[in-house]
Amino acid sequence: MVAWRFHSGRLCLDLMAEPPSDAGRLAQWLVTAGLVPAGTPLDGVDGRWVERFAELARDVDELVRDQLTGHARYAGSRLDHLNAVAASPPPVPRAVRGEEGGLVRALAVPPDCGALLAAVARDAVDLLTDPVTRARLRQCQGEGCHRVYLDTSRGHRRRWCSSEMCGNRERVARHRARTHG
């Protein structure tokens, strides 16, 4: 099983970084990302869902990278598709009593693909239309890493999508260069 990494600071950026490649992985991603509560039946997730999430990931990728490069050409078809997906109503959460008596989150109706896509697309629309948040977009400086993340660090000097992953690799490489070079 894939251990999903959610270090980007936004759901849409995490989808962009690792679009799930099959129905089982997509179902796991939906739960791990918090779009559906654990234990929610996801029997309807199939190859068509995977294709639709992959298409949304490509939309977000192109639009975000346009922003990062300053080209902001906002390819019409990608932007049109993002807006169309975002127009659907997202899943409706509700509070229910859990097994131990406390309140837990559930969905009012079984999740459908369009509603879950809408939640991610709305996150992308919020990101791309908020100038303060958009200005915090960064490309990871880790060697070979193509992730984009939000730099929310003090002083806005964060260099890696994950200090534990890419940052650690760079620190180890520098250490090896000093001690073996």
N, C-alpha and C positions, 0 to 999 in steps of 0.2 A: 504494500500500500504506500502511496505517496504521502510524505509528510509535507503538507502545503505550507508555504512560507507567506505570511501576511505581514510584510515589513514596509509596504509602500505608503501606508497612511490613508489609503482610499481603496475601497472595494473595486472600483473600476480599474485602478492601476494594478491591483493584484490579479484580476482577470486578464488584463493585457499581458502581464508578465508570464503567466502560466495557464493558458486556456486549457481546460480539461480535454483530454483526447478521446475519451470513450464514455459511455453512459454510466458505468460504475464510478469512474473518477469524477464525473460531473456531479453525480448524486452526493459523493463524499465532499466535494468542494462546496456545494450548496449548504450543507450542514456546517462544515468547518468555518465557512465565511459568515455564518449567522443568518443567512437568508431564510432558512427553515430551521425550526427547533429540532434538536436531536429526537429521534424516534418517529418523526413525521414520515408516513409512507410515501415513497417516491417511485412507485411502480410505473408511472408514466414516462419516466426519463428514458429516452431512447436516442438513436443516432440523429434524428432530426433535431432534438434539443441540443445535442452536441454541436451540430452545424450552426444553429442559430446563435449559440453562445460564442462560437469561434468567429462568426461574422461580426458580432458586437465587439469582440476583442480587437479585431482588425480595424473597425471603425475608431475605437478609442485610441488604439496605437497610432494610427495616422494623424488624428486630430491633435493628440498630445505631442507627438514628435514635431508636427508643424509649429506648435507653440514653442517648443524648446529651441528650435532652430531659428525662430523669429520669422519664418516664412509665412506663417498664419494664412495660408492660401485657403484653408478650410474647404477641402475638396467637397463640392456640392453633394455628390451622391452619398458620401460617408456622413456628412452632417445631416442630410435629409433622412437617412436611415436611422441615425441616432435619435433624432427628434421624433420620428414615427414610433420607434420602440418605446421611448420615454412617455409617449402619450397614453399608453395603456395603464389601467389602474394597477398599482403594486399590490402585493399580498396584504391582506388585512390581518393584523395581529390582534389577539385578545388574551386576556389574563384568565387562567383557569387554575383550579386547585390541583397541585401536584400530589404525588403519592404520600409525601410527608406532611401534607396540609398547607404548605406555603404556596404562594402564587407563582406560576410558571407561565411562560409565553407559549401560545399555540396559534395556529392559523385558523381563521374563521371558516375557511373552506379549503379543501385540498389544493395545493399549489399547482398552478399551470405554468407552462413555459413562458407565455407572454407576460404574466404578472411578475415572475422572477427576473426576466430580462428587463422589465420596466424599472425595477428597483435599482439595478446596476446602471442602466442608461440614465436614470435621473441623477445618480451619483456623478456620472460623467458630465452631465449638463451643469450641475452645480459647480463642479470643479472648473470647467472651462469658462464659465460665465462669472466667476468670482475673481476679480483682478488680484486681490491680496493672496488668495490661495494659489491661484495660477502662477504667481510670481515665485512661489516656493517649490515649483517643480524642478527636479534635478535628475540628471542621468548619473547612475552609479559609476564611480571611477575605478571600480574593481576590474582587474584584467579579465576580459572576456565576458563581463556582465553587461547586459543590455537593459536592466531594470530601470524604471523611472519611479521616483518616490517623492514625497513631500518632505521638504527640509523644515522641520519644526524645532530644530535645535536652537539653543540660545546662541545668538550671534550668526545664525544661519551658515555654519561652516561644515555641516555634515557632508561627508564625501562618499559614503557607501550606503547601499540599500539596507545593509545589515552589518553592524559592527561585528557580530558573532560569525558571520560567514565571510563576506568580501573583505571587511576590515581585518579580520584575523588572518586571512590568506596573505594580505599585503604586509602585515606586520611580521609574519613568519618569513616571507620572502626577503624583507629588509634585514631581518636578523641573520638569516642564512648568508646573505651577501656580505654582511659585516664580519661574520665569524669564519667564513670560508673563502673570502675573497681578498 
